[in-house]
Amino acid sequence: MTISDAQTKKLLEYDGPIQLKQLAMNFALNRFKTKYVANPSDEVVTAYTKELNTFFDKYESIMKDDYEWITSL
């Protein structure tokens, strides 16, 4: 499971209803959306992409639904 910078940027700019199932992912998304609004740079996108991919690698078995939703954006 790997998320690209382009997918991360879509997620950070997404204004619709968030459909993540894992609470930790919701917290991380809110934290990075706040950072992205303050500094909408490629560095912020890349940092969140790295964090997302680390999280997905570590918790792959429970993150399948959230991964599928993010990649469907």
DRENPA-3360 file (N, C-alpha, C; in nm, 2 decimals, always signed):
BEGIN
1 = MTISDAQT = +0.08/-0.12/+0.00/+0.00/+0.00/+0.00/+0.09/+0.12/+0.00 ~ +0.08/+0.20/-0.11/+0.16/+0.32/-0.12/+0.07/+0.44/-0.17 ~ +0.09/+0.55/-0.10/+0.02/+0.67/-0.14/+0.12/+0.76/-0.21 ~ +0.08/+0.82/-0.32/+0.17/+0.92/-0.39/+0.14/+1.06/-0.34 ~ +0.24/+1.15/-0.37/+0.22/+1.29/-0.33/+0.09/+1.35/-0.39 ~ +0.06/+1.31/-0.52/-0.06/+1.36/-0.58/-0.18/+1.32/-0.51 ~ -0.19/+1.19/-0.46/-0.30/+1.14/-0.39/-0.31/+1.22/-0.25 ~ -0.20/+1.24/-0.19/-0.19/+1.31/-0.06/-0.25/+1.45/-0.08;
9 = KKLLEYDG = -0.21/+1.52/-0.19/-0.25/+1.66/-0.21/-0.40/+1.66/-0.23 ~ -0.46/+1.56/-0.31/-0.60/+1.55/-0.32/-0.67/+1.53/-0.19 ~ -0.62/+1.45/-0.10/-0.67/+1.43/+0.03/-0.67/+1.56/+0.11 ~ -0.56/+1.63/+0.11/-0.55/+1.75/+0.19/-0.64/+1.86/+0.14 ~ -0.67/+1.86/+0.01/-0.76/+1.96/-0.05/-0.90/+1.92/-0.05 ~ -0.93/+1.79/-0.02/-1.07/+1.74/-0.02/-1.16/+1.81/+0.08 ~ -1.28/+1.86/+0.03/-1.37/+1.93/+0.12/-1.50/+1.85/+0.15 ~ -1.51/+1.73/+0.09/-1.63/+1.65/+0.11/-1.62/+1.58/+0.25;
17 = PIQLKQLA = -1.72/+1.49/+0.27/-1.72/+1.42/+0.40/-1.61/+1.32/+0.41 ~ -1.54/+1.32/+0.52/-1.42/+1.23/+0.54/-1.48/+1.09/+0.58 ~ -1.43/+0.99/+0.51/-1.48/+0.86/+0.53/-1.38/+0.76/+0.59 ~ -1.29/+0.81/+0.67/-1.18/+0.73/+0.73/-1.24/+0.65/+0.84 ~ -1.20/+0.53/+0.86/-1.25/+0.44/+0.97/-1.17/+0.44/+1.09 ~ -1.04/+0.47/+1.07/-0.94/+0.47/+1.19/-0.93/+0.61/+1.25 ~ -0.95/+0.62/+1.38/-0.95/+0.74/+1.45/-0.81/+0.81/+1.43 ~ -0.71/+0.73/+1.44/-0.57/+0.79/+1.43/-0.55/+0.85/+1.29;
25 = MNFALNRF = -0.61/+0.80/+1.19/-0.60/+0.86/+1.06/-0.68/+0.99/+1.05 ~ -0.79/+1.00/+1.12/-0.86/+1.13/+1.12/-0.78/+1.23/+1.20 ~ -0.72/+1.20/+1.31/-0.64/+1.29/+1.38/-0.52/+1.34/+1.29 ~ -0.45/+1.25/+1.23/-0.34/+1.28/+1.14/-0.38/+1.37/+1.03 ~ -0.50/+1.34/+0.97/-0.55/+1.42/+0.86/-0.58/+1.56/+0.90 ~ -0.64/+1.58/+1.02/-0.68/+1.71/+1.07/-0.55/+1.79/+1.10 ~ -0.45/+1.72/+1.15/-0.32/+1.79/+1.19/-0.25/+1.84/+1.06 ~ -0.25/+1.75/+0.96/-0.18/+1.79/+0.84/-0.26/+1.89/+0.75;
33 = KTKYVANP = -0.39/+1.88/+0.76/-0.47/+1.98/+0.69/-0.45/+2.12/+0.74 ~ -0.43/+2.13/+0.88/-0.40/+2.26/+0.94/-0.27/+2.31/+0.90 ~ -0.17/+2.22/+0.89/-0.04/+2.26/+0.84/-0.04/+2.30/+0.70 ~ -0.12/+2.23/+0.62/-0.12/+2.26/+0.47/-0.19/+2.39/+0.45 ~ -0.30/+2.42/+0.52/-0.36/+2.55/+0.50/-0.27/+2.67/+0.54 ~ -0.19/+2.65/+0.64/-0.09/+2.75/+0.68/+0.03/+2.76/+0.58 ~ +0.06/+2.65/+0.52/+0.18/+2.64/+0.43/+0.15/+2.54/+0.32 ~ +0.08/+2.58/+0.22/+0.05/+2.48/+0.11/+0.16/+2.45/+0.02;
41 = SDEVVTAY = +0.27/+2.39/+0.08/+0.39/+2.37/+0.00/+0.41/+2.22/-0.03 ~ +0.49/+2.19/-0.12/+0.52/+2.05/-0.16/+0.59/+1.98/-0.04 ~ +0.66/+2.06/+0.04/+0.73/+1.99/+0.16/+0.63/+1.94/+0.26 ~ +0.52/+2.01/+0.28/+0.41/+1.96/+0.37/+0.35/+1.84/+0.31 ~ +0.32/+1.84/+0.18/+0.26/+1.72/+0.11/+0.35/+1.60/+0.12 ~ +0.48/+1.62/+0.09/+0.57/+1.51/+0.10/+0.59/+1.46/+0.24 ~ +0.59/+1.54/+0.34/+0.60/+1.50/+0.48/+0.48/+1.41/+0.52 ~ +0.36/+1.45/+0.48/+0.24/+1.38/+0.51/+0.24/+1.25/+0.43;
49 = TKELNTFF = +0.28/+1.25/+0.31/+0.29/+1.13/+0.23/+0.38/+1.02/+0.30 ~ +0.49/+1.07/+0.34/+0.58/+0.98/+0.42/+0.51/+0.92/+0.54 ~ +0.45/+1.01/+0.62/+0.38/+0.96/+0.74/+0.27/+0.87/+0.70 ~ +0.19/+0.90/+0.60/+0.08/+0.80/+0.56/+0.14/+0.67/+0.52 ~ +0.24/+0.67/+0.44/+0.30/+0.54/+0.40/+0.36/+0.46/+0.51 ~ +0.42/+0.53/+0.60/+0.47/+0.46/+0.72/+0.36/+0.40/+0.80 ~ +0.25/+0.47/+0.82/+0.14/+0.42/+0.89/+0.07/+0.30/+0.82 ~ +0.06/+0.31/+0.69/+0.00/+0.20/+0.62/+0.09/+0.08/+0.62;
57 = DKYESIMK = +0.22/+0.10/+0.61/+0.31/-0.02/+0.62/+0.30/-0.09/+0.76 ~ +0.29/-0.01/+0.86/+0.29/-0.06/+1.00/+0.16/-0.13/+1.03 ~ +0.05/-0.07/+0.99/-0.08/-0.12/+1.03/-0.16/-0.16/+0.90 ~ -0.10/-0.23/+0.81/-0.16/-0.27/+0.69/-0.29/-0.35/+0.70 ~ -0.29/-0.43/+0.80/-0.41/-0.52/+0.82/-0.53/-0.45/+0.86 ~ -0.52/-0.34/+0.93/-0.64/-0.26/+0.97/-0.67/-0.14/+0.89 ~ -0.58/-0.11/+0.80/-0.59/+0.02/+0.72/-0.64/+0.00/+0.58 ~ -0.68/-0.12/+0.54/-0.72/-0.15/+0.41/-0.84/-0.06/+0.36;
65 = DDYEWITS = -0.94/-0.04/+0.44/-1.06/+0.04/+0.40/-1.02/+0.19/+0.38 ~ -0.94/+0.24/+0.47/-0.90/+0.38/+0.46/-0.81/+0.40/+0.34 ~ -0.72/+0.30/+0.31/-0.64/+0.31/+0.19/-0.72/+0.31/+0.07 ~ -0.82/+0.22/+0.06/-0.90/+0.22/-0.06/-0.98/+0.35/-0.08 ~ -1.03/+0.41/+0.03/-1.11/+0.53/+0.02/-1.01/+0.64/-0.03 ~ -0.89/+0.66/+0.03/-0.80/+0.76/-0.01/-0.76/+0.74/-0.16 ~ -0.74/+0.62/-0.20/-0.70/+0.60/-0.34/-0.81/+0.62/-0.44 ~ -0.93/+0.62/-0.39/-1.05/+0.64/-0.48/-1.08/+0.79/-0.50;
73 = L = -1.01/+0.88/-0.43/-1.04/+1.02/-0.45/-1.00/+1.07/-0.58;
% end
